[in-house]
């Protein structure tokens, strides 16, 4: 079967839809209207695994597993297994096409009782795309893709608190070196870091034991990306603040329930320039990464109300029976003027000996949503804990 092909115009549309914003209007907006935050390499914000994907993309303070790199690498210090590997695959934007996908590979290794290291590879393919020039002449068929390589070190600071620092290399090859609008292009590259904290505290409610956890992760603190040879334009990567709590209750030896809530805010400037690069409202976004992170808390042209609308949240629920079978559900909310992603998620998981299998399904609130029918599949392979040696 021949690969599905798209025109270059369709490619640009898919690129816009694949990110953290699903804007339906590309004009420059006035205060109070559609004004999503846009960045390069938005694939970094896609939840890669089926477990988190089944809980509304929540996971900054959930129980650690091999996929903790995406949510909060500080959780690795609390992981119970000695080492493990996670493999996940997610067809993406099934409502638009069938050859865009995200693949994810992660692995962790405990060093001792207080520290662990982990690595991951994230690969995002935009499928087969037919590139055309300004006169609609076919240039050729290409396979735009992006990937990120991660490594982290996580350590317990106290018996209940851990911290992690992660490093990341990002490569984005969207134009395959072709001229766009008469301008030569090149793959974009960036280097970034994450800083994260995680705390888990034992609690008891009316003789029901459990844990209260909270986590915070500032991810993708890194250099801007340039796609042109002259580097005249550089785009922010999705620096993001993720924070939230989880309450886990152990009702008995067989039944466990966890309730979690994540809040996310992109720490990049709000869109405020026209097509010529002139500031039309708000603050100048042509600043460095750290200055942009600071400005992101007060640069929205709509003031405090618009700043609050830039926070999206995820709510998740996870039930375990005998630590072998899990049922999950979740909800994700994003303001209508900031991308308008609103969806429910469902999923299940199974654990037997060293093997774990998870899947999730996304149910959008809006009809004809490009995220409709999104499925995620994950495999976990865990090895024995240090205490069992």
FENLIN-V58881 format. One record per helix or strand of 3 or more residues. SS is the DSSP state (hx for helix, st for strand). FROM is the first residue (numbers start at 1). TO is the last residue. If there is no record, write none. Layout:
{{SS;FROM;TO} {SS;FROM;TO}}
This chain:
{{hx;8;17} {hx;42;45} {hx;50;54} {hx;68;71} {hx;73;78} {st;83;91} {st;101;112} {st;115;125} {st;129;132} {st;138;142} {st;145;156} {st;161;173} {st;188;205} {st;208;222} {st;240;250} {st;255;266} {hx;289;295} {hx;303;309} {st;311;321} {st;325;333} {hx;336;338} {st;342;352} {st;355;364} {st;375;382} {hx;386;388}}
